[in-house]
Amino acid sequence: MMISMSCKEDKISFDSSLSLSFSHDTIQFDTVFSQITTPTIRLKVYNRNKQNLSINTIKIAQGAESFFKININGQNRIDQTFQNIELAGKDSLYVFIQLTSKENGINTPILIADSIIFNTNGNIQTLPLRAISQDVELLKNKTFEEDIVFSNDKPYLIYGDLTINKNLTIEPGAKLYYHIGSKMIINGLLRANGTAEQPIVMRSDRTDFIFEGVPYDSLSNQWGGILFQSPGKHELSFVKMRSGTHGIDLWMDTTFIPSISIKNCEIHNFSGYGIATQNANLTIENSIISNCGENCIRCFGGTINIENTTIANYYPNNNRKNVALLIENYFGEKTHSITNSIIKNSIIAGSWEEELSLKIKEEFEHNLKFETCTLRTKSDLNNIGENCTLFDGITIQFKNTTRYPYDFTLINQ
C-alpha cells in the first residue's frame, strides 16, 4: 500500500480584524540626558491569534527625523520603516528602542514624544513613545586647577575622574550624575552645602529600571564615590549620596590631619565603605549612614564626634563583609590615637547580631565614649558607655529594611 503525503504551506491571514498585542502600552523613558544615548528598552510584540500575520509596516511616526531609534531582527533603517514582517500565530518578536535627544538649549527638562505605528492588514495600531530630556553639563575626565562653583542650573554628568585641585563649592539643589566607574577626587577643598528644601544629590547616571519598580539606582557599585587626598576642612550638609563603591574615602596616610563635617546627610547603599577615615577629625550630625558591603563607618584613629545619627547596615547582598561601625586604634603595625571622641544620641543597628567592632589596644591612646545610644552589640561598654541601650540579638525596628526604597525611620518599641 502506498501512502501519499503532501506539505501544506502555512497561510498568512489578511483579515483586517486581527490585531497585535504589546508588552507595553507606552514606552516611557525616565529623565534622559541630551546627547547621551539611552539604554535599550525592549518591546515585545505578540500575535495572539491562531493565524499567521504579515505586518505590512512598523515605523516611527517622525521617521528619520526622530530622536527615537528602533531595531527589529538585528536591523536598523535610516527611514525608521520596516516592511512585510511575518509573525506566526501565537508567536512574538522584539522591537529594541533607544533615544538620543539633541541639546535643548534650556536648563529645564522638556518632553520628547513620538510613536511607533503598526499596520497589519490595514489595522493601524499606535504605541506612544515618551521621554523627559534634560540638558547636562558634561564633564569627561575633567580637572579643575582653579576655584569652581557647581550651580543648580542643570545637572552635571561625569564620565571618568572629576579632579578638583583647588576649591569646589556645590550650591543647594545641584545634581551630580556619575557614569559607571567615575569618581570625584579632591586635592583641594570641598564645600557641598545644600538645604532641606534643596539637597545636593550624587548618584549614578542610570535612570532606567532593571525590572518594573526596581531602578538601577537601587544597585550599589554604580560609581566610585568621593576620594579625598588633601587635609582641608571639608563640609557636606544636606547631601544625598547613594549606590556607589565607597562614599566618603578619607583614608589618607599623611602627617596632616584632615577634617570633614557631615551634617543632615544620607550616605546609602555602597558596596564598600560608607565613610572611611584615617587619623581625621570626623563630625557627623543628624545623618543616616546605611547599607554598605563593608562598614557603614570605619574610623582608624582621629577625633570622632557623631550625634543624632543612624548607622544601619541591612545591605542586601550576600557579599556583606563587616559590621555597621568599626573603630580602631591599630591596623597591622600602624597605630593612631583616638582622641576626645564621643558618639551620642545615635543608633547602631543592622541585620547581624553584632554591629559594633572596637579594635582597641589599651597600650595605645584611646579616649572614646558612647552616650545615650541604642546599639545592636554584645560588646562590653561598661567603661565607655553611659545611658546606652544594648540590643543583643533583638532587631531594632525600622519602617523598611528589606527592600527598595529603604526607610530607616524608627518605629516606637
C-alpha positions as CSV (number, residue, x, y, z in Angstrom):
1,M,0.0,0.0,0.0
2,M,1.3,3.4,-0.9
3,I,0.6,6.5,1.2
4,S,0.8,9.8,-0.5
5,M,1.7,12.8,1.8
6,S,1.8,16.5,0.9
7,C,3.0,19.5,2.9
8,K,0.5,22.3,3.4
9,E,2.1,25.7,3.5
10,D,1.3,27.9,6.4
11,K,-1.0,30.6,5.1
12,I,-0.9,34.3,6.1
13,S,-4.2,35.8,7.0
14,F,-5.3,39.1,5.5
15,D,-8.2,39.6,7.9
16,S,-8.2,43.3,8.9
17,S,-9.9,42.5,12.2
18,L,-6.8,40.7,13.5
19,S,-4.5,42.8,15.7
20,L,-1.3,42.7,17.6
21,S,-0.7,42.9,21.4
22,F,2.2,44.6,23.1
23,S,4.2,44.2,26.4
24,H,3.9,47.9,27.0
25,D,1.0,50.3,26.2
26,T,3.5,53.2,26.3
27,I,7.3,53.3,26.0
28,Q,8.3,55.7,28.8
29,F,12.0,56.7,29.3
30,D,12.6,58.4,32.6
31,T,14.7,61.5,32.6
32,V,17.3,61.2,29.9
33,F,20.3,63.4,29.3
34,S,20.6,65.2,26.0
35,Q,23.3,64.0,23.5
36,I,23.7,60.7,25.5
37,T,22.2,57.5,24.1
38,T,19.9,55.8,26.5
39,P,20.0,52.1,27.5
40,T,17.8,50.0,25.3
41,I,14.1,49.3,26.1
42,R,12.7,46.0,24.8
43,L,9.1,46.0,23.4
44,K,7.6,42.6,22.8
45,V,5.1,42.3,20.0
46,Y,2.7,39.4,20.2
47,N,0.5,37.7,17.6
48,R,-2.0,36.1,19.9
49,N,-4.1,34.9,17.0
50,K,-4.0,31.4,15.6
51,Q,-3.5,32.7,12.1
52,N,-0.1,33.8,10.8
53,L,0.2,37.5,10.0
54,S,2.3,39.7,7.8
55,I,2.9,43.1,9.4
56,N,2.8,45.5,6.5
57,T,4.8,48.2,8.2
58,I,6.4,49.1,11.5
59,K,7.6,52.6,11.6
60,I,8.5,55.6,13.7
61,A,6.0,58.4,13.0
62,Q,8.6,61.1,12.6
63,G,10.8,58.8,10.5
64,A,14.5,59.7,10.1
65,E,14.0,63.0,12.0
66,S,13.0,61.2,15.2
67,F,15.3,61.1,18.2
68,F,14.0,57.6,18.9
69,K,15.6,54.7,17.0
70,I,14.2,51.2,16.6
71,N,15.9,47.9,15.8
72,I,14.0,44.8,14.5
73,N,15.6,41.4,13.8
74,G,19.0,43.0,14.2
75,Q,18.4,45.6,11.6
76,N,18.3,49.4,11.6
77,R,16.7,51.6,8.9
78,I,17.6,55.2,8.2
79,D,13.9,56.0,7.4
80,Q,12.8,54.0,10.5
81,T,10.4,52.0,8.4
82,F,10.3,48.1,8.3
83,Q,8.1,46.3,5.9
84,N,6.5,42.9,5.5
85,I,7.5,41.3,8.7
86,E,5.9,37.8,9.1
87,L,4.8,36.8,12.5
88,A,3.4,33.3,13.1
89,G,0.3,32.6,15.1
90,K,0.9,32.5,18.9
91,D,4.5,33.9,18.3
92,S,6.2,37.2,19.1
93,L,9.0,39.4,18.1
94,Y,11.2,42.1,19.8
95,V,11.5,45.7,18.9
96,F,14.5,47.4,20.5
97,I,14.2,51.1,21.2
98,Q,16.8,53.8,22.1
99,L,16.8,57.5,22.3
100,T,19.4,60.2,21.7
101,S,17.9,63.6,22.2
102,K,19.6,66.8,21.0
103,E,20.7,69.6,23.3
104,N,17.6,71.6,24.3
105,G,19.3,74.9,25.0
106,I,17.4,75.5,28.2
107,N,18.0,74.4,31.8
108,T,14.6,72.9,32.5
109,P,13.5,69.4,31.2
110,I,11.3,69.1,28.2
111,L,9.0,66.4,26.8
112,I,10.2,64.3,23.8
113,A,7.3,62.5,22.1
114,D,6.8,60.2,19.1
115,S,5.1,56.9,18.4
116,I,5.6,53.5,16.7
117,I,2.9,52.8,14.1
118,F,2.0,49.2,13.3
119,N,0.0,48.5,10.1
120,T,-1.4,44.9,9.9
121,N,-3.8,44.4,7.0
122,G,-4.9,48.0,7.3
123,N,-5.4,47.7,11.1
124,I,-3.4,50.7,12.4
125,Q,-2.1,50.5,16.0
126,T,-0.1,53.2,17.6
127,L,2.3,52.9,20.5
128,P,3.3,56.2,22.2
129,L,7.0,57.0,22.9
130,R,7.7,59.4,25.7
131,A,10.8,60.8,27.5
132,I,11.8,63.7,29.6
133,S,15.1,65.2,28.2
134,Q,17.4,67.3,30.3
135,D,20.4,69.2,29.2
136,V,23.5,68.5,31.3
137,E,27.0,69.9,31.9
138,L,29.1,67.0,30.6
139,L,32.5,66.6,32.3
140,K,34.8,63.9,30.8
141,N,38.0,63.2,32.8
142,K,37.9,66.9,33.8
143,T,40.5,68.5,36.0
144,F,39.9,71.9,37.6
145,E,43.0,73.9,38.5
146,E,41.1,77.0,39.7
147,D,38.3,77.5,42.2
148,I,35.0,76.3,40.8
149,V,31.3,76.5,41.7
150,F,28.7,73.9,40.7
151,S,25.3,75.5,40.4
152,N,21.8,74.0,40.3
153,D,21.1,75.4,36.8
154,K,21.3,71.9,35.2
155,P,22.8,68.5,36.3
156,Y,26.4,67.6,35.9
157,L,27.1,64.3,34.1
158,I,30.5,62.9,35.0
159,Y,32.5,60.4,32.9
160,G,35.8,59.2,34.3
161,D,37.5,61.1,37.1
162,L,36.5,64.6,38.2
163,T,39.6,66.0,39.8
164,I,39.5,69.2,41.9
165,N,42.9,70.7,42.6
166,K,41.6,73.9,44.2
167,N,38.3,74.6,45.9
168,L,34.9,73.2,44.8
169,T,31.7,74.8,46.1
170,I,28.5,72.9,45.3
171,E,25.3,75.0,45.6
172,P,22.0,73.8,47.0
173,G,19.9,71.8,44.6
174,A,22.8,70.7,42.4
175,K,22.7,67.2,41.0
176,L,25.8,65.2,40.1
177,Y,25.3,62.0,38.0
178,Y,28.3,59.7,37.7
179,H,28.8,57.2,34.9
180,I,29.9,53.7,36.0
181,G,33.5,53.8,37.4
182,S,33.5,57.5,37.7
183,K,34.5,59.3,40.9
184,M,35.4,62.7,42.4
185,I,39.0,63.3,43.5
186,I,39.5,66.2,45.9
187,N,43.1,67.5,46.1
188,G,41.8,70.9,47.2
189,L,38.7,71.7,49.3
190,L,35.1,70.6,49.1
191,R,32.2,72.6,50.4
192,A,28.9,70.9,49.4
193,N,26.2,72.7,51.4
194,G,22.6,72.0,50.4
195,T,19.4,72.8,52.3
196,A,16.4,70.7,53.4
197,E,14.4,72.1,50.5
198,Q,17.2,71.8,48.0
199,P,19.5,68.9,48.9
200,I,22.6,68.1,46.8
201,V,22.3,64.7,45.1
202,M,25.2,62.5,44.0
203,R,24.2,59.2,42.3
204,S,24.7,57.1,39.2
205,D,23.6,58.2,35.8
206,R,21.3,55.2,35.2
207,T,17.8,56.5,35.4
208,D,16.2,53.4,33.9
209,F,14.8,50.2,35.6
210,I,16.2,46.7,35.9
211,F,12.6,45.4,36.4
212,E,9.4,47.2,36.9
213,G,9.6,49.1,40.2
214,V,13.3,48.3,40.6
215,P,15.5,51.1,39.4
216,Y,19.2,50.7,38.6
217,D,19.7,53.4,41.2
218,S,18.9,50.8,43.8
219,L,22.1,48.9,42.9
220,S,25.4,49.6,44.6
221,N,28.8,49.9,42.9
222,Q,27.4,52.1,40.1
223,W,30.1,54.8,40.6
224,G,33.2,55.4,42.6
225,G,32.4,58.0,45.4
226,I,34.5,60.9,46.7
227,L,38.2,60.3,47.3
228,F,39.8,63.0,49.5
229,Q,43.6,63.5,49.1
230,S,44.0,66.8,50.9
231,P,43.9,67.8,54.6
232,G,41.5,70.7,54.3
233,K,38.3,71.3,56.4
234,H,35.7,69.7,54.1
235,E,32.0,70.3,54.5
236,L,28.9,68.3,53.4
237,S,25.4,69.3,54.5
238,F,22.1,68.1,53.1
239,V,23.8,65.9,50.7
240,K,22.2,62.6,49.4
241,M,24.8,60.1,48.1
242,R,23.9,56.6,47.1
243,S,24.7,53.5,45.1
244,G,28.4,53.7,44.6
245,T,31.6,51.9,45.7
246,H,33.0,54.0,48.6
247,G,31.0,57.0,49.7
248,I,33.5,59.2,51.6
249,D,37.1,58.0,51.4
250,L,39.3,60.0,53.7
251,W,41.8,57.2,54.2
252,M,45.0,59.3,53.8
253,D,48.4,58.3,55.1
254,T,49.7,61.8,55.9
255,T,51.2,63.7,58.8
256,F,48.4,66.3,58.2
257,I,45.1,65.7,59.9
258,P,42.2,66.2,57.6
259,S,38.8,67.4,58.8
260,I,35.3,66.6,57.5
261,S,31.9,67.8,58.7
262,I,28.9,65.8,57.6
263,K,25.5,67.2,58.7
264,N,22.0,66.3,57.6
265,C,23.3,63.9,55.0
266,E,22.2,60.5,53.7
267,I,25.0,58.2,52.6
268,H,23.4,54.9,51.4
269,N,24.0,51.7,49.5
270,F,27.7,51.5,48.8
271,S,29.4,48.2,48.0
272,G,32.5,49.2,50.1
273,Y,32.6,51.8,52.9
274,G,30.0,54.5,53.5
275,I,32.7,56.6,55.3
276,A,36.3,55.6,55.9
277,T,38.7,57.9,57.7
278,Q,42.3,57.6,59.0
279,N,43.5,59.9,61.7
280,A,40.9,62.5,60.8
281,N,38.7,64.9,62.6
282,L,35.3,63.5,61.8
283,T,32.0,65.2,62.7
284,I,28.6,63.6,61.8
285,E,25.3,65.1,62.9
286,N,21.7,64.3,62.1
287,S,22.6,61.9,59.3
288,I,21.8,58.4,58.1
289,I,24.7,56.2,57.0
290,S,23.3,52.9,55.8
291,N,23.6,49.6,53.8
292,C,27.3,49.0,52.9
293,G,29.2,45.9,51.9
294,E,32.0,46.9,54.2
295,N,31.5,49.1,57.3
296,C,29.0,51.9,57.1
297,I,31.6,53.9,59.1
298,R,35.2,52.9,59.7
299,C,37.4,55.1,61.7
300,F,41.1,54.4,62.3
301,G,42.2,56.8,65.0
302,G,41.5,60.5,65.0
303,T,38.8,62.5,66.7
304,I,35.2,61.2,66.2
305,N,32.1,63.2,67.0
306,I,28.9,61.5,66.0
307,E,25.5,62.8,67.2
308,N,21.8,62.2,66.4
309,T,22.8,59.8,63.6
310,T,21.6,56.4,62.4
311,I,24.2,53.9,61.4
312,A,22.3,50.9,60.0
313,N,23.6,48.0,57.9
314,Y,21.0,46.0,56.1
315,Y,23.0,45.6,52.9
316,P,21.0,43.0,50.9
317,N,23.9,41.4,49.0
318,N,25.3,38.1,50.4
319,N,28.8,39.6,50.0
320,R,28.4,41.9,53.0
321,K,31.7,41.6,55.0
322,N,31.6,43.8,58.0
323,V,29.6,45.4,60.9
324,A,27.9,48.7,60.7
325,L,30.5,50.6,62.8
326,L,34.2,49.9,63.2
327,I,36.5,52.0,65.4
328,E,40.2,51.0,65.8
329,N,43.4,52.5,67.1
330,Y,45.7,50.0,65.4
331,F,45.8,48.4,61.9
332,G,48.6,46.0,61.2
333,E,51.8,47.6,62.5
334,K,50.3,51.1,62.4
335,T,48.7,53.0,65.2
336,H,46.7,56.2,65.5
337,S,45.4,57.7,68.7
338,I,41.6,58.1,69.3
339,T,41.2,61.5,71.0
340,N,38.2,63.3,72.6
341,S,35.7,61.1,70.7
342,I,32.0,60.7,71.5
343,I,29.1,59.0,69.9
344,K,25.9,60.5,71.3
345,N,22.1,60.0,70.9
346,S,22.7,57.7,68.0
347,I,21.6,54.3,66.7
348,I,23.9,51.5,65.6
349,A,21.8,48.7,64.0
350,G,21.7,46.1,61.3
351,S,20.8,42.6,60.2
352,W,23.7,40.9,62.1
353,E,23.7,40.0,65.7
354,E,26.8,42.2,66.2
355,E,27.0,45.6,64.5
356,L,29.8,47.2,66.5
357,S,33.5,46.4,66.4
358,L,36.0,48.2,68.7
359,K,39.5,47.1,67.8
360,I,41.3,49.0,70.5
361,K,44.6,48.1,72.3
362,E,44.9,49.5,75.7
363,E,48.5,50.4,75.4
364,F,47.7,52.9,72.6
365,E,45.8,56.1,73.4
366,H,42.1,55.9,73.2
367,N,39.5,58.4,74.5
368,L,36.1,57.1,73.3
369,K,32.7,57.4,74.9
370,F,29.1,56.3,73.9
371,E,26.3,58.3,75.5
372,T,22.6,57.7,75.3
373,C,22.9,55.4,72.3
374,T,20.9,52.4,71.1
375,L,23.3,49.7,69.8
376,R,23.0,46.1,68.5
377,T,26.0,44.7,70.2
378,K,27.4,42.2,72.6
379,S,30.4,44.4,73.4
380,D,31.1,45.4,77.0
381,L,30.6,49.2,77.2
382,N,30.8,49.4,81.0
383,N,33.8,51.7,80.9
384,I,32.8,53.8,77.9
385,G,29.1,53.6,77.7
386,E,26.7,55.9,79.6
387,N,22.8,55.5,79.5
388,C,23.1,53.2,76.5
389,T,20.6,50.5,75.4
390,L,22.1,47.3,74.1
391,F,20.0,45.1,71.8
392,D,21.7,41.7,72.0
393,G,20.1,39.5,69.3
394,I,16.9,41.7,69.1
395,T,16.1,43.6,66.0
396,I,15.8,47.3,66.2
397,Q,12.6,48.2,64.4
398,F,12.7,50.5,61.4
399,K,9.9,51.0,58.9
400,N,11.5,49.1,56.0
401,T,14.9,47.4,56.0
402,T,14.2,44.6,53.4
403,R,13.6,46.2,50.0
404,Y,14.0,49.4,48.0
405,P,13.2,52.1,48.9
406,Y,14.5,51.6,52.4
407,D,13.1,53.7,55.3
408,F,15.2,54.0,58.5
409,T,12.6,55.9,60.4
410,L,12.5,54.3,63.8
411,I,9.3,52.5,64.9
412,N,8.4,53.1,68.6
413,Q,9.1,49.9,70.6
